[in-house]
Amino acid sequence: EYHPEPRVAAIVASHEHPEFIVNIKETGKILLINYSDIDALTETTLEAARFLHDGGWDSSHRYFLTAANKSNKIAVV
């Protein structure tokens, strides 16, 4: 669904891989940006619940969790 001004809710770096996780608030998309080749970035898009908020790693740094407040849902990557 189109949104005229989607905002970034979080940008978090992976502890294990050359990758950023980006939450796009209004669209409910989670982007995985691989920067292992800085001249050819790759992006993987995951669908989640809309209105994502800031997220973070669990204590093991294996899972990234983020909440979507309007739907009372949590996305785990």
Contact map, one row per residue, 1 for C-alpha under 8 A:
11100000000000000000000000100000000000000000000000000000000000000000000000000
11110000000000000000000000100000000000000000000000000000000000000000000000000
11111100000000000000000001100000000000000000000000000000000000000000000000000
01111100000000000000000000000000000000000000000000000000000000000000000000000
00111110000000000000000000000000000000000000000000000000000000000000000000000
00111111000000000000000111100000000000000000000000000000000000000000000000000
00001111100000000000000111000000000000000000000000000000000000000000000000000
00000111111000000000011110000000000000000000000000000000000000000000000000000
00000011111000000000011110000000000000000000000000011100000000000000000000000
00000001111100000000111100000000000000000000000000001110000000000000000000000
00000001111110000001111000000000000000000000000000000000000000000000000000000
00000000011111000001110000000000000000000000000000000001000000000000000000000
00000000001111100111100000000000000000000000000000000000000000000000000000000
00000000000111111111100000000000000000000000000000000000000000000000000000000
00000000000011111000000000000000000000000000000000000000000010000000000000000
00000000000001111100000000000000000000000000000000000000000000000000000000000
00000000000001111110000000000000000000000000000000000000000000000000000000000
00000000000011011111000000000000011100000000000000000000000000000000000000000
00000000000011001111100000000001111100000000000000000000000000000000000000000
00000000001111000111110000000011111000000000000000000000000000000000000000000
00000000011111000011111000000111100000000000000000000000000000000000000000000
00000001111100000001111100000111100000000000000000000000000000000000000000000
00000001111000000000111110011110000000000000000000011100000000000000000000000
00000111110000000000011111111110000000000000000000010000000000000000000000000
00000111100000000000001111111000000000000000000001111000000000000000000000000
00100110000000000000000111110000000000000000000001110000000000000000000000000
11100100000000000000000111111000000000000000000001100000000000000000000000000
00000000000000000000001111111100000000000000001111110000000000000000000000000
00000000000000000000001110111110000000000000111111000000000000000000000000000
00000000000000000000111100011111000000000000111100000000000000000000000000000
00000000000000000001111100001111100000000011110000000000000000000000000000000
00000000000000000011110000000111110000000011110000000000000000000000000000000
00000000000000000011110000000011111000001111000000000000000000000000000000000
00000000000000000111000000000001111110001110000000000000000000000000000000000
00000000000000000111000000000000111111011100000000000000000000000000000000000
00000000000000000110000000000000011111001000000000000000000000000000000000000
00000000000000000000000000000000011111111000000000000000000000000000000000000
00000000000000000000000000000000001111111000000000000000000000000000000000000
00000000000000000000000000000000000011111000000000000000000000000000000000000
00000000000000000000000000000000001011111100000000000000000000000000000000000
00000000000000000000000000000000111111111110000000000000000000000000000000000
00000000000000000000000000000000111000011111000000000000000000000000000000000
00000000000000000000000000000011110000001111100000000000000000000000000000000
00000000000000000000000000000011100000000111110000000000000000000000000000000
00000000000000000000000000001111000000000011111000000000000000000000000000000
00000000000000000000000000001111000000000001111100000000000000000000000000000
00000000000000000000000000011100000000000000111110000000000000000000000000000
00000000000000000000000000011100000000000000011111000000000000000000000000100
00000000000000000000000000011000000000000000001111110000000000000001001010100
00000000000000000000000011111000000000000000000111110000000000000001011000000
00000000000000000000000011110000000000000000000011111000000000000001110000000
00000000100000000000001111010000000000000000000011111100000000000111100000000
00000000110000000000001010000000000000000000000000111110000000000111100000000
00000000110000000000001000000000000000000000000000011111000000000110000000000
00000000010000000000000000000000000000000000000000001111100000011110000000000
00000000000100000000000000000000000000000000000000000111110000011100000000000
00000000000000000000000000000000000000000000000000000011111111111000000000000
00000000000000000000000000000000000000000000000000000001111111111000000000000
00000000000000000000000000000000000000000000000000000000111111000000000000000
00000000000000000000000000000000000000000000000000000000111111100000000000000
00000000000000100000000000000000000000000000000000000000111111110000000000000
00000000000000000000000000000000000000000000000000000000111111110000000000000
00000000000000000000000000000000000000000000000000000000110111111000000000011
00000000000000000000000000000000000000000000000000000011110011111100000000011
00000000000000000000000000000000000000000000000000000011110000111110000001111
00000000000000000000000000000000000000000000000000011111000000011111000001110
00000000000000000000000000000000000000000000000000011110000000001111100111100
00000000000000000000000000000000000000000000000011111000000000000111111111100
00000000000000000000000000000000000000000000000000111000000000000011111110000
00000000000000000000000000000000000000000000000001100000000000000001111100000
00000000000000000000000000000000000000000000000011000000000000000001111110000
00000000000000000000000000000000000000000000000000000000000000000011111111000
00000000000000000000000000000000000000000000000010000000000000000011101111100
00000000000000000000000000000000000000000000000000000000000000001111000111110
00000000000000000000000000000000000000000000000110000000000000001111000011111
00000000000000000000000000000000000000000000000000000000000000111100000001111
00000000000000000000000000000000000000000000000000000000000000111000000000111
